[in-house]
């Protein structure tokens, strides 16, 4: 009996090892009720997702963006995984490789980018279910940034995989996005690699604040808007992440009647970021200008305009707060320092402090 049991355990271990290993990035399994494992490039699921992304993009293109701006849906192959993404811009902004339905393989090294004449990008990470990937709220050019969106590579379209606050593929997806930016996008956009900005929506903000920024913010040192979501770091931050919080512009935007769970996780993220910055020696005056938060909109989850989810997200994309004077059309000044912020949710929970 012991021999059979030991043999079974060894077989199980070997099977799990094969499942978990894939190049330098590992693929995790579905948790109870969570998203599927991250799609591999050869899987039927990845092909079906690519067809969906291309079909919806074509329909949106037929609706027209105006002028010479166009939207190009493509698939990125990164270490055996598939990421659907869309870029937008004029013919002058795009490289010859930017063709609808194209498969763009990540280069072995960081792709050469045109920092002299290229524009920056604003990469939006959608919320759970992928709505904002298909809507593409940041399409076109805003504030000198070309719009880019990427689709979470699993069946439920959850960035970070898993479910809820437990994003079991958060580190994997962050690594894929970093490679997308450095090794794929320069092949299709004439981009300035020093101007890469981010915007998260709900689950996309979970991935950004809990995983991507702690791991990679110091590489980009630009800016990020974390809309209607946030997590304290769920990975060990990079060596200089705390110091980067004193130079990178980050804004948390939520609403007064935010979801109950997110009313807990956003303050946790803010308090954690403040602590990491302080530990790195960032002075309060500097941090107060770089790290801001707001919960003044009266709406529910992501309904920043008081009307609806889609229109609320569009408002956030149109008024890219961190590049302006802190004013958002219809909302007023929202860039309030997290260090001098007494705002509360409608529930009475403070926005920037922890409650027992």
Buried (B, 14 or more C-beta within 10 A) or exposed (E): EEEEEEEEEEEEEEEEEEEEEBEEBBBBEBBEEBBBBBBBBEBEBBBEBBEBBBEBBEEBBEEEBEEEBBBBBBBBBBBEBBBBBBBBBEEEBBBEEBBBBBEBEBBEEEBEBBBEEBBBBBBBBBBBBBBBBBBBBBBBBBEEBBBBBBBBBBBBBBBBBBBBBBBBBBBBBBBBBBBBBBBBBBBBBBBBBEBBBBBBBBBBBBBBBBBBBBBBBBBBBBBBBBBBBBBBBBEEBBEBBBBBBBBBBBBBBBBBBBBEEBBBBBBBBBBBBBEBBBEBEBEEEEBBEBBBBBBBBEBBBBBBBBEBBBBBBBBBBEBBBBBEEBEBEEBEEBBBBBBEBEBBBEEEBBBBBEEE
